[in-house]
Amino acid sequence: MMEFIYQTGWGAFAIMLFFQIPFVLFFMYVVFNKSRQTPPGEAINAGISRIKNIWITAVVVLFVAVNVFSVKYFPSVASARVESSGIKIHDVAVSAESWSYDISETEFKVGQAVRFTAESTDTVHGFALYHPNGKVLFTMMLIPGIGKASIIHEFKDPGTYKVRCLEYCGAAHHEMSDEITVTASTS
């Protein structure tokens, strides 16, 4: 269930609806009640104040809970987990330029942990790695002059992984892609 919420577009959409629909209903309730004129000197309904406090508390608690549970899905946390596990990490250099990638190595084995260290040489680019089933595994924004971005990914499934730029970088942005091949380990 947690993977559905944190690793799919439909999960993100469900969370957005979970927060937005009650907000819209409460907003409409407040607007409707405020549109009625209250005579000067008449006390504001204490019930609205109580509902408002319950609503704010519920939203804050849910917001904090959703964010706490999502931490383990952050790419930087996953990188730190792999780095602290003692697994040997293979370093790969990536350079992005209009409209191609120069990846120092593109063939890996299942179970291999790879540190992608990427930089852009000309404009803002993205480095997004897609699983063979089409799911985005991670993405990095590469900004020239800022330095290198780095992330560690452990390949779990064999197949052809797509690399695409997710930051609009010019006229041939749609052609900026590459492939990484992951084969079953022979151990």
Sequence and secondary structure as in RCSB ss.txt:
>XXXX:A:sequence
MMEFIYQTGWGAFAIMLFFQIPFVLFFMYVVFNKSRQTPPGEAINAGISRIKNIWITAVVVLFVAVNVFSVKYFP
SVASARVESSGIKIHDVAVSAESWSYDISETEFKVGQAVRFTAESTDTVHGFALYHPNGKVLFTMMLIPGIGKAS
IIHEFKDPGTYKVRCLEYCGAAHHEMSDEITVTASTS
>XXXX:A:secstr
 HHHHHHSHHHHHHHHHHHHHHHHHHHHHHHHHHHS   TT    HHHHHHHHHHHHHHHHHHHHHHHHHGGGSH
HHHHHHHHHTT  EEEEEEEEETTEEEES  EEETT EEEEEEEESSS EEEEEE TTS EEEEEEE TTT  EE
EEEE  S EEEEEE  S  STTGGG EEEEEEE    
